[in-house]
Amino acid sequence: MRVAVYARGFKGSWTIKWSLDIRVDVLWWKQQVDTHGCNGRMVFLSGAMALSQAAELEQRFEERPDLRNWDLRRWEFWLKEQLREKKERVRHEGSFFGGQAGHGTTSDEDGNRELWLWDLLKTPPEAVFRLLEEPASAGRMKQRLHEAGAVDELSRQADMLTELLRGRSLLAAEVDALLQETAPMLAGAWHSAAQLASLQGRLVLDAGLTADAGPPRGRGLLRTGRAKLPRCRRCGSEATGAAACAACGRADCAYCEACLALGRSRACSLLLRSAAGRAPAVRAAAGQSTAAVRGRWGLSAAQGDAACAALGFLAEPPRGGSAGGRGRAWRPQEHGARRGHAPAAPSRFLLWAVTGAGKTEMIFPLLGSILDKGGRVLVATPRRDVVLELAPRLAKAFQDTRIVTLYGGSTERWQAGELTLATTHQLMRFYQAFDLVVIDELDAFPYHNDPMLAFAAQNACKPDGKFVYLSATPPRPLQKEAARGILPHAKVPVRFHGHPLPVPRRIALKSIEQCLRQPLLLRRLSDALRKSLERDAQVFLFVSRIRHIEPLVQILRRAFSGYVVEGTSSEDPQRADKVIRFRQREIRLLVTTTILERGVTVPRSDVFIADADSGLFDEASLVQMAGRAGRSSEDPAGRVIFASPQWTLSQKRAVKQITAMNRTARKRGYIK
């Protein structure tokens, strides 16, 4: 994209600005000067500069005391000097956006439009009149802005666009798609309205990527080090890709590979976000009793206690991010924040509930408390299948609420709702939209250890809003924060049926790799599996490698010829069908990987984990896999076996976490 660039002096302050429709800026600043009765000055510098270059020019501009005395020739010299320095950096360092030294390019072509300078209290130069009379280019309002009714129509369009983009963070192509569906009269001709809304402070217009702070040290050819890679404003990742771009004419236009699945965020692409500073986040009503909450939502004692603790947190005034200030990995700061000025961040609460505790039911009171006050709520989960499973349950619980369900391929992606249910990647399309953000399965792929999704989640929440994390196995940094009293939290240490969690036992077993070469080594495992099958249990057998599944299935079929034995993994196109057959007890022993460590509930299950000492099985994975056992009230004491040659720290921690939850449940009187 190419934009107009100008310098603006107003009330003694100078800035560089860029515009999607310079006609709007001309009329805006003229009106501001007339309204405030003070002088102002506009210096038109370029009519069609690449957005990446214009944004960098704006970012690097340094105000000087003598700017008010500059004439047009001095401004022209300054602009050429800035562009020359840019080319010099590209040649010396290689492309700022990742090219090779001497091969990057910059373009300052502006359609040969003349520069002009206008003291806004005086008669405009002839170039301004010509600009206002010329036909509108692509994307702009077709009507000439000085014609009767044009300004009123533009204001109406700006109002409409601002409302449609409320709480959004969208690239220009996404804005076009949104408008095609919701406001066809604006589709393809919204640039003028967006520019007015930006000048009014209601929309923020940015380049998709921005250069990170800290350019190379020194001057000219004496500069040392490389400029840092640009960062994506949408997802916060470093932009490592670069390619020739027809939109801006650059040979090395950077783009972000991290969020490419949602559309290409480029150095020259336009990103539109709703402006901050709207109404403060909604808070829940204080003083809700446990009995009332349990009665309304049908919760157990443990669920009710945890829900009331979370409701108390939602009723508290915002903490300005203090609750999250020490959790680096889980409250990423927005790149580009000024040094020493950390942006406000939502307060956080951890709902730590054992597997099978009924986390979904526990969040209903939290969602209702914000929705009842007219707030907006987001429930984000890592997996599409969980979104599809939760959607009807939420619709049943909140029948009078507009619910929007978002995932890859969703038909509702441009709809607005009071309650939004989305996969975590969809969060990148929101900006300060929600009063409450609930992150389900915080520890699960793809959210776990992904700063991009953490960045998107924080941006989706209002700065004074609230975060609630749901997890059966929170990451260790969060566990430590909870233990130290830094992170407000509530534990649900017991399942809905009130029985203790099955505690894993260990059997010594050689690695599966060795056992496949010498099947006799599997005897101890086979004996334990036989006990489970003979007690009529459904048996999960987890392995660490997909390649081990098929040969192990063949061995077990020979050993247990009277039972149906199958295997499945992420590579199995029949996985869903096999899980159904396993639930229906047609399959009795299922060899699988961590793909089934969560989200699958099968009554009367026993769990075996082979190679439990594998580095692929951390504490969280082991707890999640163990959590497949004992979930039904008819068989709450399922068996869990860790089979491995070594007793590792992860296994010890998993057992410790499970026994600690059982101890807490007994202490609080939750165990039947």
Secondary structure as the mmCIF struct_conf table of DSSP 4:
data_model
#
loop_
_struct_conf.conf_type_id
_struct_conf.id
_struct_conf.beg_label_comp_id
_struct_conf.beg_label_asym_id
_struct_conf.beg_label_seq_id
_struct_conf.end_label_comp_id
_struct_conf.end_label_asym_id
_struct_conf.end_label_seq_id
STRN STRN1 ARG A 2 PHE A 10
TURN_TY1_P TURN_TY1_P1 LYS A 11 GLY A 12
STRN STRN2 SER A 13 SER A 19
BEND BEND1 LEU A 20 LEU A 20
HELX_RH_AL_P HELX_RH_AL_P1 ILE A 22 HIS A 36
TURN_TY1_P TURN_TY1_P2 GLY A 37 GLY A 37
STRN STRN3 GLY A 40 ALA A 50
HELX_RH_AL_P HELX_RH_AL_P2 LEU A 51 ARG A 60
TURN_TY1_P TURN_TY1_P3 PRO A 65 ASP A 66
HELX_RH_3T_P HELX_RH_3T_P1 LEU A 67 ASN A 69
HELX_RH_AL_P HELX_RH_AL_P3 LEU A 72 GLU A 93
BEND BEND2 GLY A 94 GLY A 94
TURN_TY1_P TURN_TY1_P4 PHE A 96 PHE A 97
BEND BEND3 GLY A 98 GLY A 98
TURN_TY1_P TURN_TY1_P5 ALA A 101 HIS A 103
TURN_TY1_P TURN_TY1_P6 GLY A 111 ASN A 112
HELX_LH_PP_P HELX_LH_PP_P1 ARG A 113 LEU A 115
STRN STRN4 TRP A 116 ASP A 119
TURN_TY1_P TURN_TY1_P7 LEU A 120 LEU A 121
BEND BEND4 LYS A 122 LYS A 122
HELX_LH_PP_P HELX_LH_PP_P2 THR A 123 PRO A 125
HELX_RH_AL_P HELX_RH_AL_P4 GLU A 126 GLU A 133
BEND BEND5 GLU A 134 GLU A 134
HELX_LH_PP_P HELX_LH_PP_P3 PRO A 135 ALA A 136
TURN_TY1_P TURN_TY1_P8 ALA A 138 GLY A 139
BEND BEND6 ARG A 140 ARG A 140
BEND BEND7 LYS A 142 GLN A 143
TURN_TY1_P TURN_TY1_P9 LEU A 145 HIS A 146
BEND BEND8 GLU A 147 GLU A 147
TURN_TY1_P TURN_TY1_P10 ALA A 148 GLY A 149
HELX_RH_AL_P HELX_RH_AL_P5 ALA A 150 LEU A 164
TURN_TY1_P TURN_TY1_P11 LEU A 165 GLY A 167
STRN STRN5 ARG A 168 ARG A 168
STRN STRN6 SER A 169 LEU A 171
HELX_RH_AL_P HELX_RH_AL_P6 ALA A 172 THR A 182
TURN_TY1_P TURN_TY1_P12 PRO A 184 GLY A 188
HELX_RH_AL_P HELX_RH_AL_P7 HIS A 191 LEU A 199
TURN_TY1_P TURN_TY1_P13 GLN A 200 GLY A 201
BEND BEND9 ARG A 202 ARG A 202
STRN STRN7 LEU A 203 ALA A 207
BEND BEND10 GLY A 208 GLY A 208
STRN STRN8 LEU A 209 ALA A 211
HELX_LH_PP_P HELX_LH_PP_P4 ASP A 212 ASP A 212
BEND BEND11 ALA A 213 ALA A 213
HELX_LH_PP_P HELX_LH_PP_P5 PRO A 215 PRO A 216
STRN STRN9 ARG A 217 ARG A 217
BEND BEND12 GLY A 218 ARG A 219
HELX_RH_3T_P HELX_RH_3T_P2 GLY A 220 LEU A 222
STRN STRN10 THR A 224 THR A 224
BEND BEND13 GLY A 225 GLY A 225
HELX_LH_PP_P HELX_LH_PP_P6 ARG A 226 LEU A 229
STRN STRN11 PRO A 230 CYS A 232
TURN_TY1_P TURN_TY1_P14 ARG A 233 CYS A 235
STRN STRN12 GLU A 238 GLU A 238
STRN STRN13 GLY A 241 ALA A 243
TURN_TY1_P TURN_TY1_P15 ALA A 246 CYS A 248
BEND BEND14 ALA A 251 ASP A 252
STRN STRN14 CYS A 253 TYR A 255
BEND BEND15 GLU A 257 GLU A 257
TURN_TY1_P TURN_TY1_P16 ALA A 258 CYS A 259
HELX_RH_3T_P HELX_RH_3T_P3 LEU A 260 LEU A 262
STRN STRN15 ARG A 266 ARG A 266
TURN_TY1_P TURN_TY1_P17 ALA A 267 CYS A 268
BEND BEND16 SER A 269 SER A 269
STRN STRN16 LEU A 270 SER A 274
BEND BEND17 ALA A 276 ALA A 276
BEND BEND18 ALA A 279 ALA A 279
HELX_LH_PP_P HELX_LH_PP_P7 PRO A 280 VAL A 282
HELX_LH_PP_P HELX_LH_PP_P8 ALA A 284 ALA A 285
BEND BEND19 ALA A 286 ALA A 286
HELX_RH_AL_P HELX_RH_AL_P8 THR A 290 TRP A 297
TURN_TY1_P TURN_TY1_P18 GLY A 298 GLY A 298
HELX_RH_AL_P HELX_RH_AL_P9 ALA A 301 ALA A 315
BEND BEND20 GLU A 316 GLU A 316
HELX_LH_PP_P HELX_LH_PP_P9 PRO A 317 PRO A 318
TURN_TY1_P TURN_TY1_P19 GLY A 320 GLY A 321
HELX_RH_3T_P HELX_RH_3T_P4 SER A 322 GLY A 324
TURN_TY1_P TURN_TY1_P20 GLY A 325 ARG A 326
HELX_RH_3T_P HELX_RH_3T_P5 ARG A 328 TRP A 330
BEND BEND21 ARG A 331 ARG A 331
HELX_LH_PP_P HELX_LH_PP_P10 PRO A 332 GLU A 334
TURN_TY1_P TURN_TY1_P21 HIS A 335 GLY A 336
HELX_LH_PP_P HELX_LH_PP_P11 ALA A 337 ARG A 338
TURN_TY1_P TURN_TY1_P22 ARG A 339 GLY A 340
HELX_LH_PP_P HELX_LH_PP_P12 ALA A 342 ALA A 344
STRN STRN17 SER A 347 ALA A 353
TURN_TY1_P TURN_TY1_P23 THR A 355 GLY A 356
BEND BEND22 ALA A 357 ALA A 357
HELX_RH_AL_P HELX_RH_AL_P10 LYS A 359 LEU A 371
TURN_TY1_P TURN_TY1_P24 ASP A 372 GLY A 374
STRN STRN18 VAL A 377 THR A 381
BEND BEND23 PRO A 382 PRO A 382
HELX_RH_AL_P HELX_RH_AL_P11 ARG A 384 ALA A 397
TURN_TY1_P TURN_TY1_P25 GLN A 399 ASP A 400
BEND BEND24 THR A 401 THR A 401
STRN STRN19 ILE A 403 LEU A 406
BEND BEND25 TYR A 407 TYR A 407
TURN_TY1_P TURN_TY1_P26 GLY A 408 GLY A 409
TURN_TY1_P TURN_TY1_P27 THR A 411 TRP A 414
BEND BEND26 GLU A 418 GLU A 418
STRN STRN20 LEU A 419 THR A 423
HELX_RH_3T_P HELX_RH_3T_P6 THR A 424 ARG A 429
STRN STRN21 PHE A 430 PHE A 430
BEND BEND27 TYR A 431 GLN A 432
STRN STRN22 PHE A 434 ILE A 439
BEND BEND28 ASP A 440 GLU A 441
TURN_TY1_P TURN_TY1_P28 LEU A 442 ASP A 443
BEND BEND29 ALA A 444 ALA A 444
TURN_TY1_P TURN_TY1_P29 PHE A 445 ASN A 449
HELX_RH_AL_P HELX_RH_AL_P12 PRO A 451 ALA A 460
STRN STRN23 CYS A 461 SER A 471
BEND BEND30 ALA A 472 THR A 473
HELX_RH_AL_P HELX_RH_AL_P13 ARG A 476 ALA A 483
TURN_TY1_P TURN_TY1_P30 ARG A 484 GLY A 485
BEND BEND31 ILE A 486 LEU A 487
STRN STRN24 HIS A 489 VAL A 492
BEND BEND32 VAL A 494 VAL A 494
TURN_TY1_P TURN_TY1_P31 PHE A 496 HIS A 497
HELX_LH_PP_P HELX_LH_PP_P13 HIS A 499 PRO A 504
STRN STRN25 ARG A 505 ALA A 508
HELX_RH_AL_P HELX_RH_AL_P14 ILE A 512 ARG A 517
BEND BEND33 GLN A 518 GLN A 518
HELX_RH_3T_P HELX_RH_3T_P7 PRO A 519 LEU A 522
HELX_RH_AL_P HELX_RH_AL_P15 ARG A 523 GLU A 534
TURN_TY1_P TURN_TY1_P32 ARG A 535 ASP A 536
STRN STRN26 GLN A 538 PHE A 542
BEND BEND34 SER A 544 SER A 544
HELX_RH_3T_P HELX_RH_3T_P8 ILE A 546 HIS A 548
HELX_RH_AL_P HELX_RH_AL_P16 ILE A 549 ALA A 559
TURN_TY1_P TURN_TY1_P33 PHE A 560 GLY A 562
BEND BEND35 TYR A 563 TYR A 563
STRN STRN27 VAL A 565 GLY A 567
TURN_TY1_P TURN_TY1_P34 SER A 570 GLU A 571
TURN_TY1_P TURN_TY1_P35 PRO A 573 GLN A 574
HELX_RH_AL_P HELX_RH_AL_P17 ARG A 575 ARG A 583
TURN_TY1_P TURN_TY1_P36 GLN A 584 ARG A 585
BEND BEND36 GLU A 586 GLU A 586
STRN STRN28 LEU A 589 THR A 592
HELX_RH_3T_P HELX_RH_3T_P9 THR A 594 LEU A 596
BEND BEND37 GLU A 597 GLY A 599
BEND BEND38 PRO A 603 ARG A 604
STRN STRN29 SER A 605 ALA A 610
TURN_TY1_P TURN_TY1_P37 ASP A 611 ASP A 613
TURN_TY1_P TURN_TY1_P38 GLY A 615 LEU A 616
HELX_RH_AL_P HELX_RH_AL_P18 GLU A 619 ALA A 626
TURN_TY1_P TURN_TY1_P39 GLY A 627 ARG A 628
BEND BEND39 ALA A 629 GLY A 630
STRN STRN30 SER A 632 SER A 632
TURN_TY1_P TURN_TY1_P40 SER A 633 GLU A 634
STRN STRN31 ASP A 635 ASP A 635
STRN STRN32 VAL A 640 SER A 644
BEND BEND40 PRO A 645 GLN A 646
HELX_RH_AL_P HELX_RH_AL_P19 LEU A 649 LYS A 667
TURN_TY1_P TURN_TY1_P41 ARG A 668 GLY A 669
#
